[in-house]
Amino acid sequence: TLIGYFCLGYPSEEDCVPTLEREGWEQRRPAVILRR
């Protein structure tokens, strides 16, 4: 499992789809909401 993805500087392009999803590494998962 990939834990982090580090970028330095400004992106060369903006996209609504995350890079890892676009490249086929990871798929989106639903957000987990924790309430105390």
C-alpha positions as CSV (number, residue, x, y, z in Angstrom):
1,T,0.0,0.0,0.0
2,L,1.3,3.4,-0.9
3,I,1.4,5.7,2.1
4,G,2.5,9.0,0.7
5,Y,3.2,11.0,-2.5
6,F,5.5,14.0,-2.2
7,C,5.4,16.9,-4.6
8,L,7.5,20.0,-4.6
9,G,6.5,23.1,-6.5
10,Y,3.5,23.9,-8.6
11,P,1.7,21.3,-10.7
12,S,2.3,21.5,-14.5
13,E,-1.5,20.9,-15.0
14,E,-4.6,20.8,-13.0
15,D,-6.9,17.7,-13.1
16,C,-10.0,16.7,-11.2
17,V,-8.8,13.0,-11.1
18,P,-5.9,12.3,-8.7
19,T,-2.6,11.2,-10.3
20,L,-2.5,7.8,-8.6
21,E,-6.0,7.0,-9.7
22,R,-5.3,8.2,-13.2
23,E,-2.2,6.1,-13.5
24,G,-4.0,3.0,-12.2
25,W,-2.1,2.7,-8.8
26,E,-5.0,3.3,-6.4
27,Q,-8.8,3.7,-6.7
28,R,-10.8,6.1,-4.7
29,R,-12.3,4.8,-1.5
30,P,-15.2,6.4,0.4
31,A,-14.1,8.8,3.2
32,V,-14.2,7.5,6.7
33,I,-15.7,9.9,9.2
34,L,-14.9,9.4,12.9
35,R,-17.0,11.1,15.5
36,R,-16.2,11.3,19.2
